[in-house]
Amino acid sequence: MERLIIVVAVLPLISALLIQLFAGRIGHSISRVSVAATTISFLLACLLLWMALKGAGPQLLPLGNATAILLFDPLSVLLATIILGISLIVHLYSVRYMAEEAAYGQFFVLLDLMTAALLFMVIAGDLITLLIAWYLVGVLLYFLLGQDTRSQTAYRFSFWTLITYRIGDLPLIFAAALLYNAYGTWSLTAIFAEIMVNPDTHQFMGLPLTEVVAALIGLAAFARSAQFLLHTWLPYTMDGPTPVSALMHAGIVNAGGFLINRFAPVFVHSGDVLNVIFIVGLITAIFGSLLMLTQNDIKKALGYSTMGQMGFMVMECGIGAFSLAIYHLFAHGVFKGTMFLSAGGVINNARDDDGIPKDELYTFAVEKRPNKVRTPWLLMAAITLAVPLVILIFSHLLIAQDYFHKQGAIILLFFGWVTGAQLIFATYRMRTQNVWRLVGLSVLSLVVVVLGYAVISHAFDVFLYPDPVFRAQLYSAASIELLRFDVLVVIITLIIVSGWVVTYYADESGYRHQKSKHLWFNFYALISREFYIIDIYTRLARLLLAISGRLNVWLRWL
Amino acid sequence: MTDSLIILLAGFFLPLFPMSMVFNGILDKIEHSWLRVLLFLTWPLIGLFIVFSSHVMLPGWLLPLALSTSALYALRILSLREVNQWSGFLATSLWSLLWLPMMQATPAVLLLGYAISMSVPLVLLLLLSAGLERRFGAAYTGLYGGLAWTIPRFSGVLVIVIMAAIATPLFPTFFIMLDLVIESVSATPLVAMVLLLIWLLWSWAGARLIQGLIVGRGSGVNIVDLGMTAISLYTLVLILLAVGGIYLSGVIL
């Protein structure tokens, strides 16, 4: 029965082949083939997920006598279901959305090939299949984003995507070569089994092989998930068709989180790398959110929002909460996919009526006119800081008593607290007739979010990593020395609280201080140029092309 | 002394800089497309024949020279716009890497397979280039563009052929590159890194070539697209290449 996973992955390939062969004769009805294949694949994946939930697998499925092995395990089945779910929605949406495009059939061929590549990527049980699928995802995305071949801009930015993805492929290939040389097999399961028994057997240039491989895998994940310095492609790929944007932001960009999870048995022996991953994720989350808030173009803002979310996802991996990253990529995928697919409808409706009620929320969020009438400050601050913390502590105590021994959990609580506090802080500044009702609703919504998060996180943990010892090892690997950790938490708390206080007084004084105004303008200029990162990359690319041209002139084009 | 002379001679055919300039010079002079095809198919085989028939000992300095030749031409392809020249430079970059497995005592039959696998996509590209010259008078990027719009079948084949040439899975060059990286990664990691960078440059150059030819609004003039027979033949060769790649992966990996 587990072999059905092969059918799940092959069906989109068959669909692509059929469309390529018959698109010219059947016309637009050919999209039905694609939708039908994706639907059947999705239903089969749901069946397999149900089996996995009932305890089936893990199982290796070799393809004939070849090196290629597919893997039926909780991670592969869960992600295959998510990919097919999102892909099915994108397919259904595209049937009418792409109807006026000239290369209608070609679009569905590419969409099916992309779905197949993503499926093979998540169910790959060997390094070769993983490498091929990983590589092809980048190539197919390049052509999907450049679906409109008349648009130079679309291709310019899809090229950025391709080249970043190719840069990300290199460390993965390097890591695969190192693993194969050390363990003499391409099978991921066999490699991981050996690493679990003897993690320190092999070395590379004087360093433990697991650490080197983990670092390389991390780099590959950074490029795919638009982490800071490898993020420039993401906000600029909005010239592709909307369904492709939805698929990219909801599915493809999450591949980094998947890769880190797939190599969890390597990362469990690479604590230092996990710490670096956390820092990179943190920087990405901060920069992504910062850039999102300052964009005038709503699509670029959505792109940077995805970047920020990817930062959070990678950060979760960095603190050892691997399964939470999978939940995050699923939740973010659904959320962001919905946003992209509904964008066209919203724009269309807005032509007649912007549909925005000019209420308190509008005046606060859009017109930036906070309410001057405030409730007692001290009481609100106390609620702001204390309530989320209390809820988080209780929710974790209910689920796992030993949660506070894990630094990862504390960081998650910390971010829950920050998010919750910001929610109430922002809400409190809005005008309302009944303050207590407002606070009550805010607290209730927070309870739902926090409890939901804690329960779901726990459920994902148990499903994806059923071995409690391994789960504990992951958290332990991600932890740092206690004193350093406590100092860091205190410093970050002080920074955040100071930020809130500065924002509060800036609002109060109406940004009247000339000196700070100048400073803020400079800072804003820096952000509006996206920290000049794109300019630097463009300069470097032009320099390389100039060197290439100069060499050709010197060598007389021979 | 004799060994060095033989290697120097082989360096014209399995290109080593500066002897590599001879191949590109000859290619530049040839007008007829079928002669170009013949040149691409025979040139590296002559080099392999010279090395294997002479049983020459390959010295260590060949490795950096072969790698730098490959890297130099990979970098130089970035600024090329003429398709035949582009194919010649890529061929130089690819064939020079054949020295690496040769130094690791790879069997002659396998090396022959490597050389043919590297050449076939480039031969297809030369034929397509001849098709462009017939239709537009020149095979030049950025000159007319918009081929995806004006001749969609032709551009579809062109894109896949370029992908095959720049070592995209499942084509043989992908597995050859993977094998080269695996063979060098533990003993000489620097070589593996340079190989990966060369691979990256090929991708960059390939994307530039694709964009320069297929993207744009086109000339608006009615141009004859590729016929069904030609499409079938190109598809057949590409399928054979992909199958060959999968087979090769079973042999070398």
Interface residues (C-beta under 8 A of the other chain):
Chain A: A66 T67 A102 A103 Q106 I128 L131 I132 Y135 L136 V139 Y142 F143 G146 T149 R150 S151 Q152 Y155 R156 F159 L162 I163 R166 I167 L170 I173 F174 A177 L178 Y180 N181 A182 W186 F204 M205 L544 L545 I547 S548 G549 L551 N552 L555 R556 W557 L558
Chain B: M21 N24 G25 D28 L72 L75 R76 I77 L78 S79 L80 Q85 G146 A148 W149 P152 S155 G156 V159 M163 T168 P169 L170 F174 L178 V181 I182 V185 S186 P189 A192 M193 L196 L197 W199 L200 S203 W204 A207 R208 Q211 I214 V215 G216 R217 G218 I246 S249 G250 L253
